[in-house]
Amino acid sequence: MSLPLLEATRLSKSFPLGGFLSRSRRKVLQDVSFSLERGEILALVGESGSGKSTLARLLARLDTPDGGELRLHGENVLAHDGRAASLSYRARVQMVFQDPFASLNPVHTVAYHLERSLLRHGKAQGVELKRRVHALLESVGLTPVEQFAQRYPHELSGGQRQRVAVARALAVEPDVIIADEPTSMLDVSTRRGVLQLLKGLTRERGIGILFITHDLASARHLADRVLVLYAGSVVETGHTREVLQTPRHPYTRLLLSAVPDGVDFLRTPLPARTPAGPAPPLGCAFAPRCPHADVRCHESFPPFHHSAAEHHVRCHLESSKGVPDDAAVSS
């Protein structure tokens, strides 16, 4: 059995409350585990404040977790430190950021942004540099390449800028792309093109993509598997069709019921949000909003349960329907 392309095991992250000198800390991520296979798109979904972007920064090694392991091709990358190790990791794991208007330097041309990545990672130089830049632009559908190479970011639309960001990520020939809400700032007419571009990369190059989004409609059409994150914890995961057609966790049903053309899975309305406290609840973080919560939900953190083949849910209500398996989510 081959090793996962990227595997996170029990990643945790907290930040100080009231400044860096404060002793109080708030958990943003708690024991997050998942795996990503080659050529797979894994959608990480959740509302604002669920910890999606924090997890993305940990995976891109822009932040350091408080605990847990991060493995690339079976190697624990957190065991290595130093600039060289970090550069080597970033050559294999690239990130496409949410804001296409802020991710490109306005004083430099498109060609400069792509050349910088190629030179920094030793992928091309000299006369080969121009050829590689044009090939990258063509791969993301920005033609004629000679014209786009000489344009500045302000001369591009939002969708074109995001395609340049994808081309920059592809320049170093990565194994993994972390796409953090890559279409949230784009209009509907250009969103589909960027999503199809990402999907094509998995088929053509075998790149694994972690697609971070709050848009379940995009996840439904793009992702092979879904990972639902709430208050820093994974509450449900499985194949996209299984999770979105038969959601098991009350929070997943809440997300699906919020989709305009979605099925109303809720029989009892749920509170919109609960005030953020200094620390997460002792039990399930979703318990204050869940109409089905009982004593267990408020007093103990629920384990993972099998609801179906490769469909796992962290909910006490599933305890009588499946077998607990805290390791299942990372398998």
C-alpha positions as CSV (number, residue, x, y, z in Angstrom):
1,M,0.0,0.0,0.0
2,S,1.5,3.3,-1.1
3,L,2.0,6.1,1.4
4,P,-0.2,9.2,1.2
5,L,1.1,12.2,-0.6
6,L,0.5,14.5,2.3
7,E,-0.6,13.4,5.8
8,A,-1.4,15.4,8.9
9,T,-1.7,13.7,12.2
10,R,-3.2,15.4,15.3
11,L,-2.1,18.9,14.3
12,S,-2.9,21.5,17.0
13,K,-2.5,25.3,17.1
14,S,-3.3,27.9,19.7
15,F,-2.8,31.7,20.0
16,P,-2.4,33.9,23.1
17,L,-5.4,35.9,24.2
18,G,-4.8,39.5,25.2
19,G,-1.4,39.8,23.7
20,F,1.8,37.7,23.5
21,L,2.5,38.2,27.2
22,S,-0.8,36.7,28.2
23,R,-0.9,33.2,29.7
24,S,-4.3,32.5,28.4
25,R,-4.5,30.8,25.0
26,R,-7.3,29.9,22.6
27,K,-7.2,26.7,20.7
28,V,-7.7,27.3,17.0
29,L,-7.0,23.8,15.8
30,Q,-7.4,20.6,17.9
31,D,-6.1,17.2,16.8
32,V,-6.7,17.7,13.0
33,S,-5.8,14.6,11.0
34,F,-6.3,13.8,7.3
35,S,-4.5,12.4,4.3
36,L,-4.2,13.6,0.6
37,E,-3.5,11.2,-2.2
38,R,-1.7,11.9,-5.5
39,G,-4.2,13.2,-8.1
40,E,-6.9,13.8,-5.5
41,I,-8.8,16.9,-4.6
42,L,-9.7,17.2,-0.9
43,A,-12.2,19.9,0.0
44,L,-11.8,21.5,3.5
45,V,-15.1,23.2,4.3
46,G,-16.3,25.2,7.2
47,E,-17.7,28.7,8.1
48,S,-15.5,31.7,8.8
49,G,-13.5,31.2,12.0
50,S,-13.5,27.4,11.8
51,G,-9.7,27.3,11.4
52,K,-9.4,26.7,7.7
53,S,-6.8,29.4,6.9
54,T,-4.8,28.6,10.0
55,L,-4.5,25.0,8.9
56,A,-3.5,26.2,5.4
57,R,-0.7,28.2,7.0
58,L,0.5,25.2,9.0
59,L,0.6,23.0,5.9
60,A,2.5,25.7,3.9
61,R,4.9,26.0,6.9
62,L,4.1,29.7,7.3
63,D,3.3,28.9,10.9
64,T,4.5,26.2,13.3
65,P,1.9,23.8,15.0
66,D,1.9,23.4,18.8
67,G,1.8,19.6,18.3
68,G,1.3,16.8,15.8
69,E,3.0,15.5,12.7
70,L,3.1,16.6,9.0
71,R,4.4,14.0,6.6
72,L,5.2,14.4,2.9
73,H,5.7,11.1,1.1
74,G,6.0,9.5,4.6
75,E,8.7,11.9,5.9
76,N,8.0,14.0,8.9
77,V,8.8,17.5,7.6
78,L,8.5,19.1,11.0
79,A,11.5,17.2,12.2
80,H,13.7,19.3,9.9
81,D,14.4,22.9,10.5
82,G,16.4,25.6,8.7
83,R,16.0,27.6,5.5
84,A,17.2,24.9,3.1
85,A,14.7,22.4,4.5
86,S,11.9,24.9,4.2
87,L,12.8,25.8,0.7
88,S,12.9,22.2,-0.3
89,Y,9.4,21.6,1.2
90,R,7.9,24.7,-0.5
91,A,9.2,23.4,-3.8
92,R,6.9,20.4,-3.3
93,V,4.0,22.1,-1.5
94,Q,2.8,25.4,-3.0
95,M,0.0,27.7,-2.0
96,V,-2.5,29.8,-4.0
97,F,-3.9,32.5,-1.8
98,Q,-7.4,33.9,-1.6
99,D,-6.9,37.4,-2.8
100,P,-5.7,37.6,-6.4
101,F,-5.3,41.4,-6.1
102,A,-2.9,41.2,-3.1
103,S,-0.9,38.1,-4.1
104,L,0.9,39.9,-7.0
105,N,3.3,42.8,-6.7
106,P,1.8,45.7,-8.7
107,V,5.1,47.1,-9.8
108,H,6.3,44.0,-11.6
109,T,5.2,42.2,-14.8
110,V,3.6,38.8,-15.0
111,A,6.9,37.5,-16.5
112,Y,8.8,38.7,-13.4
113,H,6.6,36.9,-11.0
114,L,7.1,33.6,-12.8
115,E,10.8,34.1,-13.5
116,R,11.4,34.8,-9.8
117,S,10.0,31.4,-8.8
118,L,11.9,29.6,-11.5
119,L,15.2,31.2,-10.6
120,R,14.7,30.8,-6.8
121,H,14.2,27.1,-7.1
122,G,16.7,26.5,-9.8
123,K,14.2,25.3,-12.4
124,A,15.4,27.5,-15.3
125,Q,17.9,30.2,-16.3
126,G,19.2,32.0,-19.3
127,V,17.4,31.5,-22.6
128,E,15.4,28.7,-21.1
129,L,13.7,31.1,-18.7
130,K,11.5,32.8,-21.3
131,R,10.4,29.5,-22.8
132,R,9.3,28.2,-19.4
133,V,7.4,31.4,-18.6
134,H,5.5,31.1,-21.9
135,A,4.8,27.4,-21.3
136,L,3.4,28.2,-17.8
137,L,1.1,30.9,-19.2
138,E,-0.1,28.6,-21.9
139,S,-0.8,25.8,-19.3
140,V,-3.2,28.1,-17.4
141,G,-4.9,29.4,-20.5
142,L,-3.4,32.9,-20.7
143,T,-2.8,33.4,-24.4
144,P,-1.3,35.0,-26.4
145,V,1.5,34.3,-24.0
146,E,3.8,37.1,-25.3
147,Q,1.3,39.7,-24.4
148,F,0.3,38.4,-21.0
149,A,4.0,38.0,-20.0
150,Q,4.5,41.8,-20.3
151,R,1.3,42.9,-18.6
152,Y,1.2,44.3,-15.1
153,P,-1.3,43.0,-12.5
154,H,-3.6,46.0,-12.8
155,E,-4.0,45.2,-16.5
156,L,-5.5,41.8,-15.6
157,S,-9.0,40.7,-14.5
158,G,-9.4,38.9,-11.2
159,G,-9.7,35.6,-12.9
160,Q,-6.6,36.2,-14.9
161,R,-4.6,37.2,-11.8
162,Q,-5.7,34.0,-10.1
163,R,-4.5,32.1,-13.1
164,V,-1.1,33.8,-12.9
165,A,-1.0,32.8,-9.2
166,V,-1.7,29.2,-10.2
167,A,1.0,29.4,-12.9
168,R,3.5,30.7,-10.3
169,A,2.7,27.7,-8.0
170,L,3.2,25.3,-11.0
171,A,6.6,26.9,-11.8
172,V,8.4,24.8,-9.2
173,E,6.6,21.5,-10.3
174,P,4.9,20.9,-6.9
175,D,3.3,17.6,-5.6
176,V,0.7,19.5,-3.6
177,I,-1.2,22.8,-4.1
178,I,-3.0,24.3,-1.2
179,A,-5.8,26.5,-2.6
180,D,-7.1,28.8,0.1
181,E,-10.5,30.1,-1.0
182,P,-9.1,30.7,-4.5
183,T,-12.5,31.7,-6.1
184,S,-14.2,33.6,-3.2
185,M,-13.2,37.0,-4.6
186,L,-14.1,36.2,-8.2
187,D,-17.4,36.7,-10.0
188,V,-19.5,33.7,-11.0
189,S,-18.5,34.0,-14.7
190,T,-14.8,33.5,-14.0
191,R,-15.1,31.1,-11.0
192,R,-15.9,28.1,-13.1
193,G,-12.8,28.6,-15.3
194,V,-10.4,28.6,-12.3
195,L,-12.1,25.5,-10.8
196,Q,-11.8,23.6,-14.0
197,L,-8.2,24.6,-14.2
198,L,-7.5,23.1,-10.8
199,K,-9.4,20.0,-11.6
200,G,-7.3,19.6,-14.8
201,L,-4.1,19.7,-12.9
202,T,-5.0,16.6,-11.0
203,R,-5.7,14.7,-14.2
204,E,-2.8,15.9,-16.2
205,R,0.0,16.1,-13.6
206,G,-1.2,14.0,-10.7
207,I,-1.0,17.0,-8.3
208,G,-2.9,16.6,-5.0
209,I,-5.0,19.7,-4.2
210,L,-6.3,20.8,-0.8
211,F,-9.2,23.0,-1.8
212,I,-10.2,25.2,1.1
213,T,-13.7,26.7,0.8
214,H,-16.9,27.7,2.5
215,D,-18.8,27.1,-0.8
216,L,-20.3,23.6,-0.7
217,A,-21.5,24.0,-4.3
218,S,-17.9,24.3,-5.5
219,A,-16.8,21.4,-3.3
220,R,-19.6,19.2,-4.7
221,H,-18.5,19.6,-8.3
222,L,-14.7,19.7,-7.7
223,A,-13.7,17.5,-4.8
224,D,-13.2,13.7,-4.5
225,R,-13.5,13.8,-0.7
226,V,-14.7,16.4,1.9
227,L,-13.3,17.3,5.3
228,V,-15.7,19.4,7.4
229,L,-14.1,21.6,10.0
230,Y,-15.9,23.2,13.0
231,A,-14.2,25.3,15.7
232,G,-10.8,23.8,14.9
233,S,-11.9,20.1,14.9
234,V,-12.8,17.7,12.0
235,V,-16.4,16.7,12.6
236,E,-17.1,14.7,9.4
237,T,-15.1,13.4,6.5
238,G,-15.7,11.0,3.6
239,H,-16.3,10.8,-0.2
240,T,-18.0,14.0,-1.4
241,R,-21.1,12.3,-2.7
242,E,-21.6,10.3,0.5
243,V,-21.1,13.2,2.8
244,L,-23.2,15.7,0.9
245,Q,-26.1,13.4,0.1
246,T,-26.3,11.8,3.6
247,P,-24.7,14.2,6.1
248,R,-24.4,12.7,9.5
249,H,-23.2,15.6,11.7
250,P,-25.7,18.4,12.6
251,Y,-23.1,21.0,11.5
252,T,-22.7,19.5,8.1
253,R,-26.5,19.5,7.7
254,L,-26.5,23.2,8.7
255,L,-24.0,24.0,6.0
256,L,-25.9,22.1,3.4
257,S,-29.2,23.8,4.4
258,A,-27.6,27.2,3.8
259,V,-26.9,26.4,0.1
260,P,-29.6,28.3,-1.9
261,D,-30.5,25.2,-4.1
262,G,-29.7,22.7,-1.4
263,V,-31.9,20.3,0.5
264,D,-33.3,21.5,3.9
265,F,-31.8,18.9,6.2
266,L,-32.8,20.8,9.3
267,R,-36.1,20.1,11.1
268,T,-35.2,22.3,14.0
269,P,-33.6,25.8,13.4
270,L,-30.1,26.2,14.8
271,P,-28.6,29.3,16.5
272,A,-26.5,31.2,14.0
273,R,-23.4,31.5,16.2
274,T,-22.4,31.4,19.8
275,P,-20.1,34.0,21.5
276,A,-16.4,33.1,21.3
277,G,-15.1,32.3,24.7
278,P,-11.6,32.2,26.1
279,A,-11.4,28.4,25.5
280,P,-13.4,25.8,23.6
281,P,-16.1,23.8,25.4
282,L,-15.1,20.7,27.4
283,G,-17.2,18.5,25.2
284,C,-18.3,18.9,21.6
285,A,-17.8,22.5,20.4
286,F,-21.0,22.3,18.4
287,A,-23.1,21.3,21.4
288,P,-24.4,24.8,22.3
289,R,-25.9,25.1,18.8
290,C,-27.1,21.5,18.4
291,P,-30.8,20.8,19.1
292,H,-30.0,17.1,19.7
293,A,-27.2,17.6,22.2
294,D,-27.4,15.6,25.4
295,V,-25.2,15.4,28.6
296,R,-22.4,13.5,26.9
297,C,-22.1,16.2,24.2
298,H,-21.4,18.9,26.9
299,E,-19.1,16.8,29.1
300,S,-16.8,14.8,26.8
301,F,-15.1,15.2,23.4
302,P,-16.7,12.8,20.9
303,P,-14.6,10.2,19.2
304,F,-14.8,9.4,15.5
305,H,-17.3,6.8,14.4
306,H,-17.8,4.8,11.1
307,S,-21.1,5.8,9.6
308,A,-20.3,4.0,6.3
309,A,-17.3,2.9,4.4
310,E,-14.8,5.7,4.6
311,H,-17.4,8.0,6.0
312,H,-16.5,9.1,9.5
313,V,-18.3,11.5,11.9
314,R,-17.3,12.9,15.3
315,C,-20.6,12.9,17.1
316,H,-21.9,11.1,20.2
317,L,-25.2,10.5,18.5
318,E,-23.4,8.1,16.1
319,S,-22.1,6.0,18.9
320,S,-24.8,3.4,18.5
321,K,-24.5,3.4,14.7
322,G,-20.8,2.9,14.2
323,V,-17.6,1.7,15.8
324,P,-15.3,4.4,17.4
325,D,-12.1,4.9,15.5
326,D,-10.0,8.0,16.2
327,A,-7.4,6.9,13.7
328,A,-9.8,6.4,10.9
329,V,-9.8,10.0,9.6
330,S,-6.0,9.8,8.7
331,S,-6.3,6.5,6.9
